[in-house]
């Protein structure tokens, strides 16, 4: 199947996060010739901002950025979106590849790479994304009472910013992205704290209590984070 056969909408938008101008120029020329829209960022912070503002269909990400490692960009993106991420890097060790994939990258190409191979990988990523319904990923969700900006790591309650720790925000992000679903203690612990801590339910209870104090009108009678006795929790955006 060609990359055109794989595309589920016309002129898909690609964000290139890369600090080498000549590589950006080459990618822009090649991709625009194949009817891709191309956005570019020379550092991680700009790339994260563009991803949130433009919601590209796919991201090409270099690991060696001037302000932060590309794996950190990947981690931050995965806190709020499932936009496909393809790593483009001179790093060719198995350790680097595994680290990027474990942080949420969808594919990894080592520089220098063949253009046709890149186009083929783009087609696969876009096809999988379309099948999974990921084109509608949003960096912000909200209700009248509570708004969560995943891209900016910002939470507001009735318009007033709520200060959360990194772990609190990570926990809230996971639950909000699975709003309405029953999430078991074990599943939440594994996804937020890692498999090695999947049985430390006491951690979860402490952080749930802290989130309720910060987010609920009445923490003793929560409406957002609801307990499922003996099983886990459900998150509701609308009380």
Secondary structure, DSSP 8 states (H G I E B T S, - for coil): --HHHH-SSSS-EEEEE-S-HHHHHHHHHHHHHTT-EEEEESSHHHHHHHHHHH--SEEEEESB-SSSBHHHHHHHHHTT---EEEEEES---HHHHHHHHHTT-SEEEESS--HHHHHHHHHHHHHHHHHTT-TT--SEEE-SSEEEETTTTEEEETTEEE---HHHHHHHHHHHTTTTS-EEHHHHHHHHH-GGGTT-HHHHHHHHHHHHHHH-SSGGG-SSEEEETTTEEEE-S--
